[in-house]
Amino acid sequence: MPALVAIRFNPELKAKYRQLKAAGKAPKVAITAIMRKIVVIANALLRDGRKWEASMA
């Protein structure tokens, strides 16, 4: 569910989703890629002890 919200409201992740779709990826595959990107960002934030900033994606 966070990936679906990110695709709607986060400009960077929305652009990445559209890029994947334009490259011919199936919608579920593109959503899964966004899910993975969110997990990677979250892990990096935890590792570095930082808080979310809008331009991190």
C-alpha positions in Angstrom: 0.0 0.0 0.0 2.8 2.5 0.7 4.0 2.0 -2.9 0.6 2.9 -4.3 0.5 6.1 -2.2 4.0 7.0 -3.2 3.2 6.6 -6.9 0.3 9.0 -6.5 1.9 11.7 -4.3 5.7 11.5 -4.5 6.9 13.2 -7.6 10.2 11.3 -7.9 8.7 7.9 -7.3 5.8 8.8 -9.7 8.3 9.6 -12.4 10.2 6.4 -11.8 6.9 4.4 -12.0 6.0 6.1 -15.3 9.5 5.5 -16.6 9.2 1.8 -15.9 5.8 1.6 -17.5 7.1 3.4 -20.6 9.8 0.9 -20.8 7.2 -1.8 -21.2 7.1 -3.2 -17.6 3.9 -4.7 -16.4 2.1 -2.5 -13.7 2.7 -5.1 -11.0 6.4 -5.3 -11.8 6.7 -1.5 -11.7 4.9 -1.3 -8.4 7.2 -4.0 -7.0 10.2 -1.9 -8.1 8.8 1.1 -6.3 8.3 -1.1 -3.2 11.9 -2.1 -3.3 13.0 1.5 -3.7 11.1 2.5 -0.7 12.6 -0.3 1.4 16.1 0.7 0.3 15.5 4.4 1.2 14.1 3.4 4.6 17.1 1.2 5.4 19.5 4.0 4.4 17.6 6.4 6.6 17.8 4.0 9.6 21.4 3.2 9.0 22.4 6.9 8.8 20.1 8.0 11.6 18.5 10.6 9.3 14.9 11.7 8.8 12.9 11.8 5.6 13.4 14.8 3.3 11.3 15.3 0.2 14.2 15.1 -2.3 15.6 11.7 -1.1 13.9 9.4 -3.6 
